[in-house]
Amino acid sequence: MATNASASPPLQLATASRPLTFAAGGGALLAGGSGGGVATGRGRGRAQRRVVSARSVASDRDVQGAVSPEEGIPSVLNSMDSSAIASNIKHYAEFKPFFAPEQISPLNAYYATAKSVFDALLINWNATYNYYDKMNVKQAYYLSMEFLQGRALTNAIGNLELTGEYAEALKQLGHNLEDVASQEPDAALGNGGLGRLASCFLDSLATLNYPAWGYGLRYKYGLFKQLITKNCQEEIAENWLEMGYPWEIVRNDLSYPVKFYGKVVEGTDGRRHWIGGENIKAVPHDVPIPGYKTRVTNNLRLWSTTVPAQDFDLGAFNAGDHTKAYEAHLNAEKICHVLYPGDESPEGKVLRLKQQYTLCSASLQDIVYRFEGRAGDSLNWEDFPSKVAVQMNDTHPTLCIPELMRILIDFKGLSWDEAWRITERTVAYTNHTVLPEALEKWSLDIMQKLLPRHVEIIEKIDEELINSIVSKYGTADTALLKNKLKEMRILDNVDLPASIAQLFVKPKAKNKSPTKSKKKLLVKSLETIADVEEKTKLEEEEAEVLSETEEEKIESEEVEAGEEDSEDGLDPFVKSDPKLPRVVRMANLCVVGGHSVNGVAEIHSEIVKQDVFSSFYEMWPTKFQNKTNGVTPRRWIRFCNPELSTIISKWIGSDDWVLNTDKLAELKKFADNEDLHSEWRAAKLANKMKVVSLIRDKTGYIVSPDAMFDVQVKRIHEYK
């Protein structure tokens, strides 16, 4: 499944538990090329009417909670003193990139310090993965287009409980920890709440000893770097990678193929094969996610995109056509250039869809590869949901659903029913918006061209959903059924299946008077004029006595009736309207294809149930739940506001609140204590003085620390 791969742990490069498997045609197993796939004896039966079924997955979710790998990880980190750390930092400053044998600049000190911390994390990182692998734990995978990580240095040494030691070590080298930490650029991997939620989840999962990885894209230029001028916001590309990123390891030993375009053909085995098209490869970059006061260090795997060296057209380059020579590389690499590229143009829409599919395809191939490796000779695909949980952060990773179906059916030889049962029990969805216009919709025509096999799978899921809706609401009340189909279908403005469309045949009109019949014939068909003229003279005279007004009224009514009724007597809603776009409603696909749907606040989750997805809630009430958003108290209080943290710990009597925020309630009993008030105000003033200094350095303005500060930190963007 993986190309050039010997293993998929974050760091260890030669510890694969199974050999790499290739298909008979010589391509990688999940490459989707000709000759790929799994030839099995399982046939595909043809069901007359299939429905989407929902089952309880509580048993799958509760199989395993937190793990405790503490006993398998050596505790050497806490024994590091400041002198040893200073020596280590000096070594990196002198012999690693940015080397400076005579003087260590603040920037050089940052990179040297980061490499020192990173090496310390390696011990826990490897031990954590080895423990997960050995115990074959159930592992969660959090897929998100954004991870707003923030600066890694202070977070890492804080979680390792080495902040004091590193501060002292840098002081010995003539530097201040805060000044050194400020040299780190923010990783340009996110924009707002969506990305910050994802990063807080990863931090908390590691802190609580849960086996979990994050998956995202490694954006070269981020969203944009904001410059505020006198007149407006100026947007330029982020430069966060120009000096290198010391917190990642590039896994050039491991890559996965990702396909676009091409066509789907049926093979001699009766199976569908996606062939031809454009092929790229996704390369992982691993970033450690350390937990607080635990040796557990999880992984954030970010994908970059490229093509093999042989795709560089050397002939074209030597002939002087340099642009053509590099075209394949450029098309692949631009997928990960920018977060949320503009999608006003068709090219922009295609690029965004490529981004989303790359995230889903590469991540699922990696997840499947790891599952197979851990299962070994006891591989059983029914165990997949009890070992794997895939959480989709908003609708961007929706293509996980058809992609997992594709892998299981086309390459692992499972039947549709088996693949659907596994997929539905594995995937879950976090909703972030209640605005209908903000729920993602993709052009079916674009998706059909870019991902033809996935459209086939989505069409079948939609058909089974339609049958489920018909089974739920029956056919007696066609008005109700019509509304439910309009609201719940995955494909919008797409013809209903013929068997369902027949349920919406309009009743024939009652017989009308000869005069009205004559007028209807005149309006609906010119071919009847000759027959009408042969009618009796009496009928013609009766028709002529109609007032001009009444004639116009009758004609108008009949024309409108002709427009409402299709030629075959079906309700027009069963057919697509060529004037409107055909779209795939990604949120509906998430709800149908997953076992769980959650909002991010109690009021939000109630709106999701009662308004946004009310019909789905009516059909599958057990799917819906709430997960209230929070922020990690480590980064957002303990590490970013040490003055306040010291006061809280002093008055509570411990720092247990950093792991259990309910402990903060103990401050209530000191609500009227003047000593606490005084210390609190002093800490606040000290922090405001830092802001005053920052404003002076950035703008030249001097503000009073006694003023009330109203601070907004945000980029102006169409998403916000």
C-alpha positions as CSV (number, residue, x, y, z in Angstrom):
1,M,0.0,0.0,0.0
2,A,2.8,2.4,0.8
3,T,5.5,3.2,-1.7
4,N,9.1,3.2,-0.7
5,A,8.0,2.3,2.8
6,S,9.5,0.1,5.4
7,A,7.4,1.2,8.4
8,S,5.0,3.8,9.5
9,P,6.1,4.7,13.0
10,P,6.9,8.3,13.4
11,L,10.6,7.8,13.7
12,Q,11.9,4.3,13.5
13,L,12.7,3.5,9.9
14,A,13.3,-0.2,9.9
15,T,10.8,-1.8,12.2
16,A,8.0,-2.8,10.0
17,S,5.9,-5.6,11.3
18,R,4.9,-6.8,7.8
19,P,6.5,-6.5,4.4
20,L,5.2,-4.1,1.8
21,T,2.4,-5.6,-0.3
22,F,2.1,-4.9,-4.0
23,A,-0.6,-5.9,-6.4
24,A,0.0,-8.3,-9.2
25,G,0.3,-5.5,-11.8
26,G,3.4,-4.1,-10.1
27,G,1.8,-0.9,-8.8
28,A,1.3,0.0,-5.2
29,L,-1.7,-1.7,-3.7
30,L,-3.7,1.5,-3.3
31,A,-2.4,3.2,-6.3
32,G,-5.5,2.6,-8.3
33,G,-3.5,1.9,-11.5
34,S,-4.0,-0.8,-14.0
35,G,-3.3,-4.2,-12.6
36,G,-3.9,-3.0,-9.0
37,G,-6.5,-4.2,-6.7
38,V,-7.3,-7.4,-5.0
39,A,-8.7,-10.3,-7.0
40,T,-11.1,-12.2,-4.7
41,G,-13.8,-14.7,-5.3
42,R,-16.5,-12.5,-3.7
43,G,-19.2,-11.6,-6.1
44,R,-21.5,-8.6,-6.1
45,G,-25.1,-9.3,-5.8
46,R,-27.7,-6.9,-7.1
47,A,-30.2,-5.8,-4.5
48,Q,-33.6,-4.5,-5.7
49,R,-33.9,-1.9,-3.0
50,R,-31.1,-1.3,-0.4
51,V,-31.3,1.0,2.6
52,V,-28.8,2.7,4.8
53,S,-29.0,1.2,8.2
54,A,-27.7,2.6,11.5
55,R,-26.6,0.5,14.4
56,S,-25.4,1.2,17.9
57,V,-21.6,1.6,18.0
58,A,-21.3,2.1,21.8
59,S,-19.5,-1.1,22.1
60,D,-16.9,0.0,19.6
61,R,-16.4,3.4,21.2
62,D,-16.1,1.9,24.7
63,V,-13.7,-0.9,23.9
64,Q,-10.7,1.0,25.1
65,G,-10.0,4.2,27.0
66,A,-6.8,5.8,28.0
67,V,-3.6,3.6,28.0
68,S,-0.7,3.8,30.3
69,P,2.6,3.3,28.6
70,E,4.5,4.9,31.5
71,E,6.2,1.6,32.5
72,G,7.7,1.2,29.0
73,I,9.3,4.6,28.7
74,P,12.6,5.4,30.5
75,S,12.4,8.5,32.7
76,V,15.7,10.2,31.8
77,L,14.2,13.6,30.8
78,N,13.5,14.8,34.4
79,S,17.1,14.1,35.4
80,M,18.4,16.8,33.0
81,D,19.9,19.8,34.8
82,S,20.5,23.3,33.5
83,S,24.2,22.8,33.0
84,A,23.7,19.7,30.8
85,I,21.0,21.5,28.8
86,A,23.3,24.5,28.3
87,S,26.1,22.2,27.0
88,N,23.6,20.5,24.7
89,I,22.3,23.8,23.3
90,K,25.8,25.1,22.7
91,H,26.7,21.9,20.9
92,Y,23.7,22.4,18.5
93,A,24.6,26.0,18.0
94,E,28.1,25.2,17.0
95,F,27.7,22.0,14.9
96,K,24.2,22.1,13.5
97,P,22.5,24.4,11.0
98,F,22.9,28.1,11.8
99,F,26.2,27.3,13.4
100,A,28.0,30.2,15.1
101,P,31.2,29.2,16.7
102,E,31.9,32.7,18.2
103,Q,28.5,34.1,19.2
104,I,25.1,32.6,19.5
105,S,22.4,35.0,18.2
106,P,18.8,34.9,19.5
107,L,17.7,33.2,16.3
108,N,20.6,30.7,16.5
109,A,19.8,30.1,20.2
110,Y,16.2,29.3,19.3
111,Y,17.0,26.7,16.7
112,A,19.7,25.2,18.9
113,T,17.3,25.1,21.8
114,A,14.5,23.6,19.7
115,K,16.8,20.8,18.5
116,S,17.8,20.1,22.1
117,V,14.2,19.7,23.1
118,F,13.3,17.8,20.0
119,D,16.0,15.2,20.8
120,A,14.6,14.8,24.3
121,L,11.2,14.2,22.9
122,L,12.5,11.4,20.6
123,I,12.8,9.0,23.5
124,N,9.2,9.4,24.5
125,W,8.0,9.6,20.9
126,N,9.4,6.3,19.9
127,A,8.5,4.5,23.2
128,T,4.9,5.7,22.8
129,Y,4.6,4.4,19.3
130,N,6.2,1.1,20.2
131,Y,3.8,0.7,23.1
132,Y,0.7,1.3,20.9
133,D,2.1,-1.1,18.3
134,K,2.9,-3.8,20.9
135,M,-0.5,-3.6,22.6
136,N,-2.4,-3.2,19.3
137,V,-4.5,-0.5,20.9
138,K,-7.6,1.2,19.5
139,Q,-6.3,4.4,18.0
140,A,-8.1,7.7,17.2
141,Y,-7.3,9.7,14.1
142,Y,-8.3,13.3,14.0
143,L,-8.5,14.7,10.4
144,S,-8.5,18.4,10.0
145,M,-7.7,20.9,7.3
146,E,-6.4,23.2,10.1
147,F,-4.1,22.8,13.1
148,L,-3.4,26.1,14.8
149,Q,-0.5,24.8,16.9
150,G,1.1,28.0,18.1
151,R,4.7,28.1,19.2
152,A,6.1,24.7,20.0
153,L,9.1,25.5,22.2
154,T,7.4,26.9,25.3
155,N,4.6,24.3,25.0
156,A,7.1,21.4,24.8
157,I,9.4,22.4,27.7
158,G,6.3,23.2,29.7
159,N,4.8,19.8,29.1
160,L,8.2,18.2,29.9
161,E,8.3,20.2,33.1
162,L,11.7,21.6,32.1
163,T,10.8,25.3,31.7
164,G,12.9,26.3,34.7
165,E,15.9,24.3,33.6
166,Y,15.8,25.7,30.1
167,A,15.4,29.2,31.3
168,E,18.5,28.8,33.5
169,A,20.5,27.1,30.7
170,L,19.8,30.0,28.3
171,K,20.7,32.5,31.0
172,Q,24.1,30.7,31.3
173,L,24.5,31.3,27.6
174,G,23.5,35.0,27.9
175,H,19.9,34.7,26.7
176,N,16.4,35.1,28.0
177,L,13.9,32.3,27.4
178,E,11.1,34.6,26.4
179,D,13.3,36.4,23.9
180,V,14.5,33.2,22.4
181,A,11.0,31.7,22.3
182,S,9.8,34.9,20.4
183,Q,12.1,34.0,17.5
184,E,9.8,31.0,16.6
185,P,7.3,31.8,13.8
186,D,3.8,30.4,14.3
187,A,3.3,27.3,12.2
188,A,1.0,28.5,9.4
189,L,-1.2,25.5,9.5
190,G,-4.5,27.0,10.6
191,N,-6.6,30.2,10.8
192,G,-9.1,30.1,13.6
193,G,-11.3,28.1,16.0
194,L,-11.4,25.1,13.7
195,G,-7.6,24.7,13.9
196,R,-7.2,25.7,17.5
197,L,-9.8,23.1,18.5
198,A,-7.9,20.5,16.6
199,S,-4.6,21.4,18.3
200,C,-6.2,21.6,21.8
201,F,-7.7,18.1,21.2
202,L,-4.3,16.7,20.3
203,D,-2.7,18.2,23.4
204,S,-5.5,16.9,25.7
205,L,-5.5,13.4,24.2
206,A,-1.7,13.1,24.8
207,T,-2.1,14.5,28.3
208,L,-4.8,12.0,29.1
209,N,-2.8,9.1,27.6
210,Y,-5.2,8.4,24.7
211,P,-3.7,6.8,21.6
212,A,-4.4,9.4,19.0
213,W,-2.8,11.0,15.9
214,G,-3.6,14.1,14.0
215,Y,-3.6,14.3,10.2
216,G,-3.4,17.5,8.2
217,L,-1.6,19.2,5.3
218,R,1.7,21.0,5.5
219,Y,0.9,24.4,3.9
220,K,4.0,26.0,2.6
221,Y,2.7,29.6,2.7
222,G,-0.2,29.2,5.2
223,L,-3.3,31.4,4.8
224,F,-1.5,34.7,4.6
225,K,0.7,36.9,6.7
226,Q,-1.1,40.0,7.8
227,L,0.4,43.5,7.5
228,I,-1.6,46.4,8.8
229,T,-1.0,49.7,6.9
230,K,-2.6,53.1,7.4
231,N,-5.3,52.2,5.0
232,C,-6.0,48.5,5.1
233,Q,-4.8,45.0,5.7
234,E,-2.1,43.8,3.3
235,E,-1.8,40.1,2.7
236,I,1.5,38.4,1.8
237,A,2.6,34.8,1.9
238,E,3.7,33.4,5.2
239,N,7.4,32.6,5.4
240,W,7.3,30.2,8.4
241,L,9.3,27.5,6.6
242,E,12.1,29.7,5.1
243,M,14.5,28.9,7.9
244,G,13.4,25.3,8.3
245,Y,11.1,23.8,10.9
246,P,13.0,22.1,13.7
247,W,9.9,20.3,15.1
248,E,9.4,17.9,12.2
249,I,10.9,14.8,10.7
250,V,10.4,14.3,6.9
251,R,9.5,10.7,6.2
252,N,11.0,10.3,2.8
253,D,11.1,6.6,3.4
254,L,7.3,6.5,3.4
255,S,4.8,7.8,0.8
256,Y,1.4,7.1,-0.6
257,P,0.0,7.5,-4.1
258,V,-3.0,9.8,-4.7
259,K,-4.9,9.8,-8.0
260,F,-7.0,12.4,-9.8
261,Y,-9.1,12.3,-13.0
262,G,-8.9,9.1,-15.1
263,K,-11.8,6.8,-15.6
264,V,-13.5,3.8,-14.1
265,V,-13.7,0.5,-16.0
266,E,-15.1,-2.9,-15.1
267,G,-12.5,-5.6,-15.0
268,T,-12.9,-9.3,-15.9
269,D,-13.4,-10.0,-12.2
270,G,-16.5,-7.9,-12.2
271,R,-14.9,-5.2,-10.1
272,R,-14.6,-1.5,-10.7
273,H,-11.1,-0.2,-11.5
274,W,-10.0,3.4,-11.5
275,I,-7.3,3.8,-14.1
276,G,-5.3,6.5,-15.9
277,G,-5.4,10.1,-14.8
278,E,-2.9,12.2,-12.8
279,N,-0.9,10.6,-10.1
280,I,1.0,12.3,-7.2
281,K,2.5,11.1,-4.0
282,A,1.9,12.3,-0.5
283,V,5.0,12.4,1.8
284,P,4.5,12.6,5.6
285,H,6.1,15.1,7.9
286,D,5.9,14.0,11.6
287,V,5.5,16.5,14.5
288,P,5.6,15.3,18.1
289,I,2.7,16.2,20.4
290,P,3.9,15.8,24.0
291,G,1.4,15.4,26.9
292,Y,1.7,17.2,30.2
293,K,3.2,15.3,33.1
294,T,3.2,12.1,31.1
295,R,5.7,10.4,28.9
296,V,3.1,9.9,26.2
297,T,4.0,11.7,23.0
298,N,1.6,11.4,20.1
299,N,2.0,12.3,16.5
300,L,0.8,15.0,14.1
301,R,1.3,13.7,10.6
302,L,1.3,16.5,7.9
303,W,1.3,15.7,4.2
304,S,3.3,17.4,1.5
305,T,2.7,16.5,-2.2
306,T,5.1,15.9,-5.0
307,V,5.8,13.5,-7.9
308,P,8.7,11.1,-8.4
309,A,11.9,12.4,-10.0
310,Q,11.2,10.5,-13.2
311,D,8.2,12.8,-13.8
312,F,10.6,15.6,-14.4
313,D,10.7,15.9,-18.2
314,L,14.4,16.1,-18.8
315,G,13.9,16.1,-22.6
316,A,11.7,19.2,-22.5
317,F,14.0,21.0,-20.1
318,N,17.1,20.4,-22.4
319,A,15.0,21.5,-25.4
320,G,14.4,24.9,-23.6
321,D,10.8,24.2,-22.5
322,H,11.5,24.6,-18.8
323,T,7.9,25.3,-17.8
324,K,6.7,22.0,-19.4
325,A,9.6,20.1,-17.8
326,Y,8.5,21.1,-14.3
327,E,4.7,21.0,-14.9
328,A,4.0,17.7,-13.1
329,H,6.0,18.8,-10.0
330,L,4.2,22.2,-9.9
331,N,0.7,20.7,-10.3
332,A,1.5,18.3,-7.4
333,E,3.3,20.8,-5.1
334,K,0.7,23.6,-5.4
335,I,-1.8,21.3,-3.6
336,C,-0.1,22.2,-0.3
337,H,1.0,25.7,-1.1
338,V,-1.9,27.7,0.6
339,L,-4.6,27.1,3.2
340,Y,-8.0,27.8,1.7
341,P,-7.0,29.0,-1.8
342,G,-9.4,31.3,-3.5
343,D,-12.2,29.2,-5.0
344,E,-14.0,31.8,-7.2
345,S,-12.5,30.3,-10.3
346,P,-13.0,26.7,-11.6
347,E,-9.2,26.2,-11.0
348,G,-9.6,27.3,-7.4
349,K,-12.4,24.9,-6.8
350,V,-10.5,22.0,-8.3
351,L,-7.5,22.8,-6.1
352,R,-9.5,22.9,-2.9
353,L,-11.1,19.5,-3.8
354,K,-7.7,18.1,-4.5
355,Q,-6.5,19.3,-1.1
356,Q,-9.4,17.6,0.7
357,Y,-9.0,14.4,-1.2
358,T,-5.3,14.3,-0.6
359,L,-5.8,14.6,3.1
360,C,-8.4,11.8,3.1
361,S,-6.7,9.4,0.8
362,A,-3.2,9.6,2.2
363,S,-4.4,9.4,5.8
364,L,-6.7,6.5,5.2
365,Q,-4.0,4.5,3.3
366,D,-1.7,5.1,6.3
367,I,-4.4,4.1,8.8
368,V,-5.2,0.9,6.9
369,Y,-1.5,0.1,6.5
370,R,-1.0,0.4,10.2
371,F,-4.1,-1.7,11.0
372,E,-2.9,-4.5,8.8
373,G,0.6,-4.3,10.3
374,R,-0.6,-4.6,13.8
375,A,-3.1,-7.3,13.0
376,G,-0.5,-9.5,11.4
377,D,-1.7,-13.0,10.6
378,S,-4.9,-12.5,12.5
379,L,-6.2,-9.8,10.1
380,N,-10.0,-9.6,10.3
381,W,-11.6,-6.5,8.7
382,E,-14.6,-6.7,11.0
383,D,-12.1,-5.7,13.8
384,F,-11.3,-2.4,12.0
385,P,-13.9,-0.3,13.9
386,S,-12.7,-1.7,17.2
387,K,-9.1,-0.6,16.4
388,V,-9.7,2.6,14.4
389,A,-11.7,5.7,15.1
390,V,-11.7,8.5,12.4
391,Q,-13.0,11.9,13.5
392,M,-13.7,14.4,10.7
393,N,-13.3,18.0,11.9
394,D,-16.0,19.8,9.9
395,T,-16.9,18.7,6.4
396,H,-13.5,19.1,4.8
397,P,-12.5,15.4,5.3
398,T,-15.9,14.1,4.2
399,L,-14.3,12.2,1.3
400,C,-13.0,9.8,4.0
401,I,-16.4,8.0,3.7
402,P,-16.3,7.1,-0.1
403,E,-12.5,6.7,0.1
404,L,-12.6,4.1,2.9
405,M,-15.4,2.3,1.0
406,R,-13.2,2.4,-2.2
407,I,-10.2,0.9,-0.3
408,L,-12.3,-1.8,1.3
409,I,-14.2,-2.8,-1.8
410,D,-11.7,-2.2,-4.6
411,F,-8.5,-3.3,-2.9
412,K,-9.4,-5.5,0.1
413,G,-12.1,-7.5,-1.6
414,L,-15.0,-6.7,0.7
415,S,-18.6,-6.6,-0.4
416,W,-20.6,-3.4,-0.3
417,D,-22.5,-4.4,2.8
418,E,-19.3,-5.3,4.7
419,A,-17.6,-2.1,3.6
420,W,-20.5,0.0,4.6
421,R,-20.9,-1.6,8.0
422,I,-17.2,-1.0,8.7
423,T,-17.2,2.6,7.4
424,E,-20.3,3.6,9.3
425,R,-18.9,2.3,12.6
426,T,-15.5,3.9,12.1
427,V,-16.2,7.5,11.0
428,A,-17.6,10.4,13.1
429,Y,-18.3,14.0,12.3
430,T,-17.9,17.3,14.2
431,N,-20.2,20.1,12.9
432,H,-19.0,23.7,13.2
433,T,-21.7,25.8,11.6
434,V,-25.5,26.1,11.8
435,L,-25.8,28.4,8.7
436,P,-27.2,26.4,5.8
437,E,-25.3,28.5,3.3
438,A,-22.0,27.6,5.1
439,L,-22.5,23.9,4.8
440,E,-20.1,22.7,2.1
441,K,-21.5,21.7,-1.3
442,W,-19.4,20.5,-4.2
443,S,-20.2,20.6,-7.8
444,L,-21.1,17.1,-8.9
445,D,-19.7,17.8,-12.4
446,I,-16.3,18.8,-11.0
447,M,-16.2,15.8,-8.6
448,Q,-17.3,13.5,-11.4
449,K,-14.3,14.7,-13.5
450,L,-11.8,14.7,-10.7
451,L,-12.9,11.6,-8.6
452,P,-15.1,9.4,-10.9
453,R,-14.9,6.3,-8.7
454,H,-16.0,8.3,-5.6
455,V,-19.0,9.7,-7.4
456,E,-20.1,6.2,-8.2
457,I,-19.9,5.3,-4.5
458,I,-21.7,8.5,-3.4
459,E,-24.5,7.9,-5.9
460,K,-25.0,4.4,-4.4
461,I,-25.0,5.8,-0.9
462,D,-27.6,8.4,-2.0
463,E,-29.8,5.8,-3.5
464,E,-29.7,3.7,-0.3
465,L,-30.5,6.8,1.7
466,I,-33.5,7.5,-0.5
467,N,-34.8,3.9,0.1
468,S,-34.3,4.4,3.8
469,I,-36.3,7.6,3.7
470,V,-39.1,5.9,1.8
471,S,-39.1,3.0,4.3
472,K,-39.3,5.5,7.2
473,Y,-42.0,7.8,6.0
474,G,-44.0,5.5,3.6
475,T,-45.7,6.5,0.4
476,A,-49.1,7.5,1.6
477,D,-48.2,11.2,2.2
478,T,-46.3,12.1,-0.9
479,A,-46.0,15.7,0.1
480,L,-44.2,14.8,3.3
481,L,-42.0,12.3,1.5
482,K,-41.1,14.9,-1.1
483,N,-40.0,17.4,1.6
484,K,-37.9,14.8,3.3
485,L,-36.2,13.8,0.1
486,K,-35.5,17.4,-0.8
487,E,-34.0,18.0,2.6
488,M,-32.0,14.8,3.3
489,R,-30.6,13.7,-0.1
490,I,-26.9,13.8,-0.5
491,L,-27.2,14.7,-4.2
492,D,-29.1,17.9,-4.8
493,N,-30.8,18.6,-8.2
494,V,-30.1,15.1,-9.4
495,D,-32.8,12.8,-10.9
496,L,-34.5,10.4,-8.5
497,P,-34.1,6.7,-9.3
498,A,-36.9,5.6,-11.7
499,S,-38.5,3.3,-9.1
500,I,-38.8,6.1,-6.6
501,A,-39.8,8.7,-9.2
502,Q,-42.9,6.7,-10.1
503,L,-44.3,7.4,-6.6
504,F,-44.7,11.0,-7.6
505,V,-47.0,10.6,-10.7
506,K,-49.5,13.4,-10.7
507,P,-53.2,12.3,-10.8
508,K,-55.0,12.7,-14.2
509,A,-57.3,15.7,-14.4
510,K,-61.0,15.2,-14.4
511,N,-63.0,15.4,-17.7
512,K,-63.8,18.9,-18.7
513,S,-66.5,20.4,-20.8
514,P,-66.1,20.1,-24.6
515,T,-65.3,23.7,-24.8
516,K,-62.4,23.4,-22.2
517,S,-61.2,20.3,-23.9
518,K,-61.0,22.1,-27.2
519,K,-59.1,24.9,-25.7
520,K,-56.7,22.6,-23.9
521,L,-56.0,20.8,-27.2
522,L,-55.4,24.0,-29.0
523,V,-52.9,25.1,-26.3
524,K,-51.0,21.8,-25.8
525,S,-50.6,20.5,-29.3
526,L,-50.8,22.1,-32.8
527,E,-51.3,18.6,-34.2
528,T,-54.9,18.6,-33.0
529,I,-56.0,21.7,-34.9
530,A,-57.2,19.8,-37.9
531,D,-59.3,17.5,-35.8
532,V,-60.7,20.4,-33.9
533,E,-61.8,22.2,-37.1
534,E,-63.9,19.1,-38.0
535,K,-66.0,19.5,-34.8
536,T,-69.6,20.4,-35.3
537,K,-70.6,23.9,-36.1
538,L,-72.5,24.0,-32.8
539,E,-69.3,23.5,-30.8
540,E,-67.6,26.2,-32.8
541,E,-70.3,28.7,-32.1
542,E,-70.3,27.8,-28.4
543,A,-66.6,28.4,-28.3
544,E,-66.9,31.8,-30.0
545,V,-69.5,33.1,-27.4
546,L,-66.8,32.8,-24.7
547,S,-65.6,36.2,-23.7
548,E,-62.2,37.3,-24.6
549,T,-61.3,37.5,-21.0
550,E,-62.5,34.0,-20.2
551,E,-60.5,32.6,-23.2
552,E,-57.3,34.2,-22.0
553,K,-58.0,32.8,-18.5
554,I,-58.5,29.3,-19.7
555,E,-55.5,29.4,-21.9
556,S,-53.3,30.7,-19.2
557,E,-54.4,28.0,-16.7
558,E,-53.8,25.3,-19.2
559,V,-50.3,26.6,-20.2
560,E,-49.3,26.7,-16.5
561,A,-50.6,23.2,-16.0
562,G,-48.5,22.1,-19.0
563,E,-45.4,23.7,-17.5
564,E,-46.0,22.0,-14.1
565,D,-46.5,18.5,-15.4
566,S,-43.7,16.7,-17.2
567,E,-44.6,14.8,-20.3
568,D,-44.7,11.5,-18.4
569,G,-47.0,12.9,-15.7
570,L,-44.2,13.0,-13.0
571,D,-43.8,15.8,-10.5
572,P,-41.0,18.1,-11.9
573,F,-39.0,17.7,-8.6
574,V,-38.0,14.1,-9.5
575,K,-35.9,15.5,-12.4
576,S,-32.9,17.8,-12.3
577,D,-33.3,21.4,-13.3
578,P,-30.7,22.1,-16.1
579,K,-30.7,25.8,-15.0
580,L,-29.4,24.9,-11.5
581,P,-26.1,23.3,-10.5
582,R,-26.0,19.6,-9.4
583,V,-24.2,19.4,-6.1
584,V,-23.0,17.0,-3.5
585,R,-24.1,18.0,0.0
586,M,-21.1,17.1,2.1
587,A,-22.7,17.6,5.5
588,N,-25.5,15.2,4.6
589,L,-22.9,12.6,3.5
590,C,-21.1,13.0,6.9
591,V,-24.3,12.4,8.8
592,V,-25.3,9.4,6.8
593,G,-21.9,7.8,6.6
594,G,-20.8,8.2,10.2
595,H,-22.0,6.8,13.5
596,S,-21.8,10.1,15.5
597,V,-22.5,13.8,14.9
598,N,-21.6,16.4,17.5
599,G,-21.8,20.1,17.8
600,V,-19.1,22.1,19.7
601,A,-21.4,23.7,22.4
602,E,-24.6,22.6,24.1
603,I,-26.7,25.3,22.4
604,H,-25.0,24.6,19.1
605,S,-25.7,20.8,19.3
606,E,-29.4,21.5,20.1
607,I,-29.7,23.7,17.0
608,V,-28.0,20.9,15.0
609,K,-30.6,18.4,16.2
610,Q,-33.7,20.6,16.1
611,D,-33.0,22.7,13.0
612,V,-29.9,22.0,10.8
613,F,-30.3,18.2,10.7
614,S,-33.8,17.8,12.3
615,S,-34.9,15.1,9.8
616,F,-31.7,13.1,10.3
617,Y,-32.2,13.4,14.1
618,E,-35.7,12.2,13.6
619,M,-34.4,9.1,11.8
620,W,-31.2,8.4,13.8
621,P,-31.5,10.2,17.2
622,T,-28.7,8.1,18.8
623,K,-26.2,9.5,16.3
624,F,-26.3,13.0,17.8
625,Q,-24.4,14.2,20.8
626,N,-22.6,17.3,22.2
627,K,-18.9,17.9,22.8
628,T,-18.4,21.4,24.3
629,N,-15.3,23.1,23.1
630,G,-12.6,24.1,25.5
631,V,-9.0,25.2,25.4
632,T,-6.0,23.5,27.1
633,P,-5.2,25.2,30.4
634,R,-1.6,24.4,29.9
635,R,-0.9,26.6,26.9
636,W,-3.6,29.2,27.6
637,I,-2.8,29.8,31.3
638,R,0.1,27.9,32.7
639,F,2.6,28.6,29.9
640,C,1.4,32.0,28.5
641,N,0.7,33.6,31.8
642,P,3.1,32.3,34.4
643,E,2.5,35.2,36.8
644,L,-1.2,34.4,37.1
645,S,-0.5,30.6,37.2
646,T,1.8,31.1,40.2
647,I,-0.9,33.0,42.1
648,I,-3.6,30.4,41.3
649,S,-1.4,27.5,42.5
650,K,-0.4,29.4,45.6
651,W,-4.0,30.1,46.7
652,I,-5.4,26.7,45.7
653,G,-2.5,24.9,47.4
654,S,-1.3,22.9,44.3
655,D,-1.1,23.0,40.5
656,D,-3.6,20.2,40.2
657,W,-5.9,22.7,38.3
658,V,-3.6,22.4,35.3
659,L,-5.0,18.9,34.7
660,N,-8.4,19.4,36.4
661,T,-9.9,22.8,35.8
662,D,-12.7,22.0,38.2
663,K,-10.2,22.8,40.9
664,L,-10.3,26.4,39.9
665,A,-13.6,26.6,41.7
666,E,-11.6,26.5,45.0
667,L,-10.7,30.2,44.3
668,K,-14.3,31.1,45.2
669,K,-13.7,30.9,48.9
670,F,-11.1,33.7,48.5
671,A,-13.3,36.0,46.5
672,D,-13.2,38.7,49.1
673,N,-9.6,38.3,50.1
674,E,-7.8,41.6,49.6
675,D,-4.4,40.0,49.5
676,L,-5.5,37.8,46.5
677,H,-7.0,40.9,44.8
678,S,-3.7,42.8,45.2
679,E,-1.6,39.9,43.8
680,W,-4.0,39.5,40.9
681,R,-3.8,43.2,40.0
682,A,-0.1,43.1,40.2
683,A,0.1,40.2,37.8
684,K,-2.3,41.9,35.4
685,L,-0.3,45.1,35.5
686,A,2.9,43.2,34.7
687,N,1.3,41.6,31.7
688,K,-0.1,45.0,30.5
689,M,3.4,46.4,30.7
690,K,4.5,43.8,28.3
691,V,1.8,44.8,25.9
692,V,2.8,48.5,26.3
693,S,6.3,47.6,25.3
694,L,5.1,45.5,22.3
695,I,2.9,48.4,21.1
696,R,5.8,50.8,21.4
697,D,8.2,48.5,19.5
698,K,5.7,47.8,16.7
699,T,4.1,51.1,16.2
700,G,6.0,53.8,18.1
701,Y,2.9,54.7,20.1
702,I,3.1,54.9,23.9
703,V,0.0,53.9,25.8
704,S,-0.8,54.0,29.5
705,P,-0.8,50.6,31.3
706,D,-3.7,52.0,33.4
707,A,-5.9,52.2,30.3
708,M,-8.5,49.4,29.6
709,F,-7.1,47.3,26.8
710,D,-9.6,45.9,24.2
711,V,-7.4,43.6,22.1
712,Q,-8.6,41.8,18.9
713,V,-6.2,39.5,17.2
714,K,-7.5,38.2,13.9
715,R,-6.9,38.2,10.2
716,I,-9.6,39.7,8.1
717,H,-10.8,36.9,5.9
718,E,-13.9,35.7,4.1
719,Y,-14.2,32.8,6.5
720,K,-14.5,35.2,9.5
